[in-house]
């Protein structure tokens, strides 16, 4: 298979007016072994995050969502496509990229892995200030960030080490390390996956409070549609490198159109009916199947509903267009064939 990006994207690489962060036609192809196809980790993505908005990027492990998030932050350079921030194209070197990384901060999944065990809380939070050569009152900035992250009084935590903190407190230190640079955007990659249920709720409430008080925008990467329901304004569901369903969270999660979204929702405890168990694992991104990339696991194709709708051949042979960021849409032959 050709490892070059497929030219299936509308000829418009401009960001949406008013969007804080915009991706257009984004592809990331990781080279394979000599003579082998590259892995299409991100395979044509449009995505916008507006000011003051929380967007959830949802999908199974290996679907490309973390690669997409890191590409949006400038940590991975795209093979093709564009990223714009505040209307300007993202630069991939020098001072411009460093300045961008102060405005858009990454919050990782595992606070234990994110924090140096030999550094105190003060040193962990101050690290970003020192990298960016902050010229103000360092101690005041650190204590302010800890307070905004819910570690109060902040002076109580300054000289502690990560092993002296609970999991929730460590995650708050990681968040404080992002907040200390006063960013406009947080990209949170599975920010509560390693925490127990009670602490998960506290961290999600913190992210909502930060949005309300500071006007922060956030892209939250998660495998959990339940988390998306609790925190997001919009949701984008990703499968094998592409966004396959997107829209306002209430619309996507109360009336999902794509069989993949329906399957992800069905396993939540609060969802009525039997869980839909998807067969097998997602295909290798170096060997994206012909037709709809989900068809080899699709329960609608397996149980005959696609054939009844007259789209089973299309599911197996005809690719679907990349979803644009400006519309609520689903990339699915079967969903498009249903009335209403």
N, C-alpha and C positions, 0 to 999 in steps of 0.2 A: 504494500500500500504506500502511496505517496505520502511522505511525512510533511509536505508543505501545507500551510493553511488552505482550506477550501475557500474559494472566492464566492461566498454565498451571502455576503452582507450588503445591505443597502449602501449606496455610495454617499454616505454622510458621516463624517467622523467628527462632527462638531458637538460640543457638549450642550445639554439642555440649558436654556437660560434660567439662571437662579439656582442650579444644582451646585452644591459644594464640591462633590466628587463625581466625575463622569468617566465611564469606560465605553469605548466604541470599537466594535469589531475586534475584541482582544483575543489573541492567540498566544499560547505558550507551548512550544514543542521542545521536549527534551530529547537530544540526539540519542539514537540507539547504537548498538554495536555496528561495526563496519558492515555494510550491506543490509542492515536491518532498518525497519521503519522507526521513526522517532515516536515518542509517546506524546499524544496530543492532550496534555493535561488541562489546558484551557483551550476550547475549540470554537471560538466565535462567541463572545459575550458582550452584551450591552448591559450596563448597570449604572444607576444614579443613586446618590445619597444627597438629599437636600438638607439645608441648614435646619438644625433642631429636630431632625428625623432619626429614628432608629429603624434600620433595615436588617432583617434576619436573612442570612444566607444558609440554606438548609440542604442537607444531603448526607448520604452514607459516607463512611470513611473511604477515601480513595476517589471521590467524585471530582476532585480538583478545587474544592472550595478554599482550602488553605493556600494553595498555589495562587489562586485568584486574589486572595486577600493580600498576600505578600507582593504580588505584582502591583496592586493598587497602591501599596506603600512605597514602591520603588526599590524593594528588596530583591525582586526578580525582574529582569528586563524582558518585556514581551517580544515574541518573535515578530508579531505584527499587531496593528491596531494602536489606539491612542488612549492615554489617560490624561484628563484635565482636572486641575484643582483650582477652584475659585475662578474658572474661566480660562486659565492659562495652561498650556501643555506642560506635562511633568518633565523636568530635566533629570537626566540620569548620571550626573556627575558634578563634582565641585560644590561650591557654596550653595547653589540653588537647591540641590538635593538635600543637603544638610539642613537648610532652613525649612524645607518641606517636612522633614522628619521631626522637627520640633512642633509643627502644627498638626501633624497626623501621627498619633502614637499607637503602638502595638501593645496589647495586653494579652499575655500568653495563658495557656490552659493550666499549666502546672506551676504554682507559685514556688514550690520547693526547687524546681529546676531553674526557675527564673532568678532566684536570689542566691548570691554568693554566701555560703555558710560562714565564711570568715569576715563578712562585712556586717556591721551593725545596721539597724534600720535607718539611722541617719545617713550613713555612707551609701546605702542602697538607693535612697530617694535623692540624695544630692548628686549621684553619678551623672544624671542627665544634665544638670546645671553646669557641671564641670566640663563635660564634653562640648557643650555649646557656649562655654565661656561666659556664663551669666555674670553680669556686673553689679547686681544688687545685693541685698542682704540675704546670704545663703540660708542662714538659720531660720529667718522669718519665712522664706519661701518653703523650706522643708516642713516646718511646723504647720504652715497654712495648708499644704497639700495633704498632710496626715489628717488634719482636722476635717477637710472636705471629704476625705475617704472614710470618715467615721471612726478614726482612731483618736479618741479624746479621753483625757487631755493628751495632746501629742507628746509633751515632755516625758510622759510615762513610758513611751515606747522608743525614744531616740537611741538609747544605748543597749537595747535588746538585740539578740541574734535570732535568726530565723527559727532555730530549734526551740527557742523559748516561747514561740507563738503558736496559736492554733492555726488550722488550715484556713479558716475564714480571715483571721488577722493577717496571715501571710499574703492572701490574695488582695486584701486592702492595701498592704504595703506596695504590692506591684502596681495597683491602680494609682496610689499616691505618687509613685515614680513616674507614671505617665502624666498625671495632673500637674506636677511641679513646673512643667514647661508651659502651662496654660494653653493646651492645644485646643483646636476647634473640632477635631475628629478623633474618636477612638475606634480602633479596629480590634475587637475582642475575639480571639480565637478559642472557642470552647471555654469561656471564662469561668464556668461553674461545674465543669464535668468531673473534677476531682473532689468536689465538696459534697457533704451529706445534705439531705433535703432541707433541713431547717436553715442551714447556712446559705444554701443556694438562693432561697427566698430573700435573705438579707442582701446579698450581692446584687441580685436583680433589682431590688428596691433602691439600692444605692445608685445603680446606673440610671434608673428613671429619675431619681432626685437630681443627679448631676445634669441630666438633660433639662430639667425644669429650672434649676437654679443658675446654671452656667451657659445654657443654650447649646450644650454639646450635641454634636451629631455622632452617630455610632453605626458601625457595621458589625453585627454580631454573627460570628460563624458558629454553627451548631449542627448536630445531627438530630436535635430534639425539637420537633414541631410544637410540643407543649411549651417549651421555653419561648419559642417565637410568639405563641399566642399571648403569653404573659407580658412581653416586653416590646414587641415590634409594632411599628405603624404599617410597614410593608414587608412582604416576604418574597424571596426568590428561591425557588426549588431547583437544585442543580443535580444533574446526572451525567456522568461520563463526559465532563468537560463543558457541558452546555446548561444554560438555564432553560428549563422546560415548562415552568409555570411561574407566573409572577403577578402580583397585584396587592391591593390592600389586604391586611392580615384577616379581617373579618370575612372578606369575600373568598379568599383562597382556602381558609381553614374551615369555613362553614359550608362551602359548596365547592369542594375541589373537583376539578375537571379531569386532570391527568391521572391515569391509573397508578402511577408511581406515588403521587401525592396522597391519593386515597389509601394506598398500602401503608405509607409512613404514618398517616393519621390513625389507621385502624389498630395499631399496637398500643396507643395511649390508653391508660386505664379508664379514662372518662368517656371514651368513644364506644357507643353501643354496637352490638353485633360482634361477630367473630373476627379475629385478627387475620389479615391477609399475609400469608407467609410467602415471600418472594423466593423463587427457586434459584439456586446457584449464587454465584458471585458476579459483580459487575464485570463486563469484559475488559480485557487488557486495553488501555488507551492507545497502545501502538497498533491495535487491531480492531478499530471501531467497526462494528458490523454495518452492512448495507441496510438501507431503509431506516426506519426509526431505530435509534440506538438502544431503545429499551425493549424492542420487540422480543428478544430472546428470553426475557424474564416476565413478559407482560401477562398478567392473569386474564385480561380482556381478550387477548389473542388465544390464550390457552383454552378458555371455556366456551369459545364460539361466538361471543358477543361481537367481536370485530368482523367475523364472517357474516353474521346476520346483518350488520350495518353496511356490508359491501366494501369494507376497506382492508380486509386481511392481506390482500396482495400488496396494496400500498404500504401497509405496515412493514412488510418484509423487504420491499424493494425501493421505496421512494423516500428520500431524505426529507426532513422538515426544515423550513427556513429558521434562521436565527431570530429569536424574539427581540424586537426593539424595546428600548427602555421606556418609550413614551406611551405604551399601551398595556392594558391588562389583557394578557393573552396566554394561551396554552399551546404548546407544540405537540399536538397529538392528532393523528388521522381520525381516530375513533371519536374523540371529543368534538372534532369539527364536523363529523357526519351526523351527530345526534341533533334532533330538532330542538329549537328553543335555546 
